[in-house]
Amino acid sequence: MGELDLRVRNGDAKLVLLGFLATLVVALPVGYGTGFLLPPGAKGPQAVAALLSIEGVVNIAQIVLFEEILFRALLFGGLYNKLGRGPGVIASAVIFGLLHLIQFPLVMAIMATWAGVVFALQYDRTRRLSTPILTHALVIAVQYFILPT
């Protein structure tokens, strides 16, 4: 574990979609239930334009690539090698969530912890970073549309 394989393979689209839905099944009820998330479009057309700009796409790509290399390949990979799959998934996801407290409130840390579980399981299943990277990118793209400013 701990490989930086970025290849995309047949069948990845299904795993990415399942991971995306698994993340949203928890994140949306938690986010909307606490009032942290706003309805889609609440940020207005400027936010949509910013996301669709080259700068917005590059920003998302940088965040996702950095976090997936750090939290899945390095942290989860190391914890997996030392502790095994289950403890590695949980520990890496909790650390991923807690570090979101630097910039966001507790509800975001809860959502990020769950996403960390999903992303680690995807990485464990495929042994490639491409799947959690694509899933994470989809999740962040949705967040740009619905998170409060």
C-alpha positions as CSV (number, residue, x, y, z in Angstrom):
1,M,0.0,0.0,0.0
2,G,1.1,3.6,-0.4
3,E,1.4,3.6,-4.2
4,L,1.0,6.7,-6.4
5,D,-0.8,4.9,-9.3
6,L,-3.0,7.4,-11.1
7,R,-4.2,5.2,-13.9
8,V,-7.9,5.2,-14.7
9,R,-9.3,1.8,-15.6
10,N,-12.5,0.3,-17.0
11,G,-15.1,0.1,-14.2
12,D,-13.7,3.1,-12.3
13,A,-16.7,5.2,-13.3
14,K,-19.0,2.9,-11.3
15,L,-16.8,2.9,-8.3
16,V,-16.4,6.7,-8.4
17,L,-20.2,7.1,-8.7
18,L,-20.8,4.7,-5.8
19,G,-18.2,6.5,-3.7
20,F,-19.7,9.9,-4.5
21,L,-23.2,8.7,-3.6
22,A,-21.9,7.1,-0.4
23,T,-20.3,10.3,0.6
24,L,-23.4,12.4,-0.1
25,V,-25.7,10.0,1.7
26,V,-24.1,11.1,4.9
27,A,-22.8,14.5,4.1
28,L,-26.0,16.0,2.8
29,P,-28.3,15.1,5.7
30,V,-25.6,16.2,8.2
31,G,-24.9,19.4,6.4
32,Y,-28.5,20.4,5.7
33,G,-29.7,19.1,9.1
34,T,-27.2,21.4,10.9
35,G,-27.8,24.3,8.6
36,F,-24.2,24.3,7.5
37,L,-25.0,23.6,3.9
38,L,-27.2,25.9,1.8
39,P,-29.5,25.0,-1.1
40,P,-27.8,24.7,-4.5
41,G,-27.5,28.1,-6.1
42,A,-27.5,30.0,-2.8
43,K,-24.1,31.5,-3.6
44,G,-25.4,33.0,-6.8
45,P,-24.2,33.0,-10.4
46,Q,-20.7,34.4,-9.5
47,A,-19.9,31.3,-7.5
48,V,-20.9,29.1,-10.4
49,A,-18.8,31.1,-12.8
50,A,-15.8,30.9,-10.4
51,L,-16.1,27.2,-10.2
52,L,-16.2,26.8,-14.0
53,S,-13.3,29.1,-14.6
54,I,-9.8,27.7,-15.3
55,E,-8.7,29.0,-11.9
56,G,-11.5,27.2,-10.1
57,V,-10.8,23.9,-11.9
58,V,-7.0,24.2,-11.1
59,N,-7.8,25.0,-7.5
60,I,-10.0,22.0,-7.1
61,A,-7.3,19.8,-8.8
62,Q,-4.6,21.1,-6.5
63,I,-6.6,20.5,-3.3
64,V,-7.7,17.0,-4.4
65,L,-4.3,15.9,-5.6
66,F,-2.5,17.1,-2.5
67,E,-5.0,15.6,0.0
68,E,-5.2,12.3,-1.8
69,I,-1.5,11.8,-2.0
70,L,-1.1,12.9,1.7
71,F,-4.1,11.2,3.3
72,R,-4.6,8.1,1.1
73,A,-1.2,7.2,-0.3
74,L,1.0,8.3,2.5
75,L,-1.1,8.3,5.7
76,F,-3.6,5.5,5.0
77,G,-0.9,3.5,3.2
78,G,1.4,3.7,6.2
79,L,-1.3,3.0,8.7
80,Y,-2.5,0.1,6.6
81,N,0.9,-1.4,6.6
82,K,1.3,-1.0,10.4
83,L,-2.3,-1.6,11.7
84,G,-4.2,-3.3,8.9
85,R,-7.2,-2.3,6.8
86,G,-9.9,-1.5,9.4
87,P,-7.8,0.5,11.8
88,G,-6.0,2.2,9.0
89,V,-9.2,3.3,7.4
90,I,-10.6,4.7,10.6
91,A,-7.5,6.4,11.8
92,S,-6.7,8.0,8.5
93,A,-10.3,9.2,8.1
94,V,-10.4,10.7,11.6
95,I,-7.2,12.5,11.0
96,F,-8.5,13.8,7.7
97,G,-11.7,15.0,9.4
98,L,-9.9,16.6,12.3
99,L,-7.5,18.6,10.1
100,H,-10.5,20.1,8.4
101,L,-11.2,21.9,11.7
102,I,-8.3,24.2,10.8
103,Q,-10.5,26.0,8.3
104,F,-14.1,24.7,8.9
105,P,-16.5,24.0,11.8
106,L,-17.1,20.7,13.4
107,V,-19.9,19.7,11.0
108,M,-17.5,19.9,8.1
109,A,-15.0,17.7,10.1
110,I,-17.7,15.1,10.5
111,M,-18.5,15.1,6.8
112,A,-14.8,15.0,5.9
113,T,-14.3,12.0,8.3
114,W,-17.0,10.1,6.5
115,A,-15.6,11.1,3.1
116,G,-12.2,9.9,4.3
117,V,-13.6,6.5,5.1
118,V,-15.1,6.3,1.6
119,F,-11.9,7.5,-0.1
120,A,-9.7,5.1,1.9
121,L,-11.9,2.2,1.0
122,Q,-11.8,3.1,-2.7
123,Y,-8.0,3.3,-2.5
124,D,-7.8,0.0,-0.7
125,R,-10.0,-1.7,-3.3
126,T,-8.3,-0.4,-6.4
127,R,-4.7,0.2,-5.1
128,R,-4.8,3.3,-7.3
129,L,-5.3,7.0,-6.4
130,S,-7.3,7.7,-9.5
131,T,-10.6,6.5,-8.0
132,P,-10.5,8.5,-4.7
133,I,-9.1,11.5,-6.6
134,L,-12.1,11.5,-9.0
135,T,-14.6,10.9,-6.2
136,H,-13.1,13.7,-4.1
137,A,-13.1,16.1,-7.1
138,L,-16.8,15.5,-7.6
139,V,-17.5,16.0,-3.9
140,I,-15.6,19.3,-3.8
141,A,-17.3,20.5,-7.0
142,V,-20.6,19.9,-5.3
143,Q,-19.4,21.8,-2.2
144,Y,-18.5,24.8,-4.3
145,F,-22.1,25.0,-5.4
146,I,-23.8,24.5,-2.0
147,L,-21.4,25.6,0.9
148,P,-22.0,28.9,2.5
149,T,-19.7,31.8,1.5
